[in-house]
Amino acid sequence: MAYKLVVGLGNPGSEYAETRHNMGFMLLERFLRSHRPERWEKVHICNSYCYVGSFAGARLILQLPQTYMNNSGTATAKLMRQEKIDPSEVIVAYDDMDLEPGRLRIRRNGTSGGHHGIDSIISELGGNGNFTRLRLGIGHGRETIDHVLSKFSESEMPAVEAALTTGCKALEMILRCGVGKAMNEYNSWSYQAPEAEEKASDKEKETIKDQ
């Protein structure tokens, strides 16, 4: 099965740029930059900015809904109807508070997990949640709304940058090889700070030496 649509969730406007809730936007923007953006046609349709191009030999649309997060489904379902795209041909990338920054998870389908953007999509699709999800960790905060609309701290940024880079690789693998292989490859991934990697390497060397 070939995927035809990748949706990145977020809120439009400069005041929301690079906030936690915009991880879906950030992932698709990075994916686009790394895949010759000049070859993608930018269009404004279905209350969205869309980039139409091809990947792995197949036509692909990248969608950034401009309806604000809680109404994401309005734009996504409208585009799917217009392009005759089935939910099983869709990948949605979005933020997840249940994962810490520097973690990601891929799922074939399921419920919204309380995410209002996913709630909206499932609702507009008549309760059909049979689309692939790429979730990017943003961590928990005391107040949910304030937290998701806040920017990452300086100390979190290395993990966020690593997650976006790895998230693009995971998205590429989903598109090229299917969701199953991508889940096996990336669902156990987590960002390791340089000092943590050095300690793990030193511990491994000590273990080999003791043997």
Order of alpha helices (4+ residues) and beta strands (2+ residues): beta-alpha-beta-beta-beta-alpha-beta-beta-alpha-beta-alpha-alpha-alpha-alpha
